[in-house]
Amino acid sequence: MMNRSQYEAAICQHLPSARVVEFRKLSVGDWVPIVSECHKNVDKWVQENPGHRAVRGWVAYKECVLGENLGWELAAHSVVCDENGDLFDITPIQDERLRHRCTSYRT
């Protein structure tokens, strides 16, 4: 079992393969995805859409300085994978103008 430092290092090794995941504005009946509720949003979508599955990973959303190095702030994030293997994000963010700065990746 890896410790926290090893886990964080393993996550950072995947940063070069991070990619922008398309946002899709979707709904199910009266339900619409809620800001900051990506895990619940994706779980609801997958429950209502057979053939789709949840993909858990990380979103890099803000550059930051770590000592003398430039880095990224990360947050756990969930997106959807459809029956064709395409990934898409269904969770809106408070300020959609900032979405272009976000990249997602899986662990």
C-alpha positions, 0 to 999 in steps of 0.5 A, a space after each residue: 500500500 502506498 503512502 500519501 506522498 507516493 500516491 500524490 507522486 503517482 497522480 502527478 506522473 499522469 499530468 502529461 497525459 491530461 486532456 480537455 474533456 468536452 462539457 455537455 449541457 444535459 438533463 434528465 427530465 427536470 433534473 439538471 447537474 449541479 455545480 460542484 456535485 460531479 460525483 453525484 451528477 455522474 452517478 445519476 447520469 449513469 443510472 439513467 443511461 445504460 451503456 455509460 459509466 463513471 470515470 473517476 479521476 482528477 481535474 487540474 484547474 489552477 496553476 500555482 507556485 510550489 517553492 521554485 516550481 510551477 504546478 497545478 491545483 488538482 481536485 477529484 473529479 468525475 466524468 462520463 464515458 459513453 458506449 463509444 469510449 468518448 469522455 464528457 463532463 456534465 458538471 457545470 462550473 460557477 464561471 463557465 469562462 474559466 472552463 478552458 483552463 481545466 484539464 482532466 485525467 484518470 488515475 
